[in-house]
Amino acid sequence: MANYALRVPESLFAYARKVAEEENVSMNQFFVTAIAEKVAALKTEAYFRERQARGDLADFDAWLQASPDRPPDTGDDLPE
């Protein structure tokens, strides 16, 4: 495990401490979880950008055209 000295503005640190106390976790666990959540969000964004780049609108249109033309199932219709 690595160590990293982190400089945090006092106001943000105070708020983080309050949230960590409310969640009954250590400051270390709070910061590690926050970093993990941010990394996961960035990786998810990169994944969907890569998927978008592989997408083909013509193929999507063809898929839609092949879908049956019938009304939506009960509960799946749009509100008026």
LUMTOR-292975 format. One record per residue (C-alpha): x, y, z. Coordinates in nm, 2 decimals. Each point is the difference from the previous one (the first is absolute). Layout:
<torros>
       u       v       w
       X       Y       Z
...
</torros>
This chain:
<torros>
       u       v       w
    0.00    0.00    0.00
    0.13    0.35   -0.08
   -0.01    0.31    0.20
   -0.07    0.35   -0.14
    0.00    0.33    0.19
   -0.31    0.18   -0.10
   -0.06    0.37    0.05
   -0.37    0.08    0.05
   -0.15    0.34    0.06
   -0.12    0.03    0.36
   -0.37    0.05   -0.10
    0.00   -0.31   -0.22
    0.18   -0.20    0.27
   -0.24    0.10    0.27
   -0.30   -0.10   -0.22
    0.17   -0.33   -0.09
    0.07   -0.07    0.37
   -0.37    0.07    0.08
   -0.12   -0.24   -0.28
    0.25   -0.27    0.11
   -0.13    0.02    0.35
   -0.36   -0.02   -0.11
    0.09   -0.31   -0.21
    0.20   -0.15    0.29
    0.31   -0.04   -0.21
    0.36    0.13    0.04
    0.13    0.30   -0.19
    0.23   -0.24   -0.19
   -0.29   -0.22   -0.10
   -0.20    0.30   -0.10
    0.27    0.14   -0.23
    0.08   -0.34   -0.15
   -0.36   -0.06   -0.08
   -0.04    0.35   -0.15
    0.30   -0.06   -0.22
   -0.13   -0.34   -0.10
   -0.34    0.14   -0.09
    0.17    0.27   -0.22
    0.22   -0.25   -0.17
   -0.30   -0.22   -0.07
   -0.20    0.29   -0.15
    0.29    0.09   -0.23
    0.05   -0.36   -0.11
   -0.38   -0.03   -0.06
    0.01    0.32   -0.21
    0.29   -0.14   -0.20
   -0.18   -0.33   -0.06
   -0.31    0.17   -0.13
    0.21    0.23   -0.23
    0.17   -0.31   -0.14
   -0.33   -0.17   -0.05
   -0.14    0.31   -0.17
    0.29    0.01   -0.24
   -0.07   -0.36   -0.10
   -0.37    0.08   -0.06
   -0.15    0.03   -0.34
   -0.31    0.21   -0.04
   -0.09   -0.18   -0.33
    0.00   -0.34    0.18
   -0.21    0.15    0.28
   -0.25    0.13   -0.25
   -0.02   -0.34   -0.16
   -0.06   -0.16    0.34
   -0.28    0.24    0.07
   -0.16   -0.07   -0.34
    0.01   -0.37    0.08
   -0.18    0.05    0.33
   -0.37   -0.10   -0.01
   -0.24    0.29   -0.05
   -0.24   -0.05    0.28
   -0.12    0.21    0.30
    0.21   -0.01    0.32
   -0.09   -0.25    0.27
   -0.22    0.13    0.28
    0.21    0.22    0.23
    0.27    0.06   -0.27
   -0.19    0.28   -0.18
    0.09    0.36    0.03
   -0.20    0.23    0.22
   -0.22    0.25   -0.18
</torros>
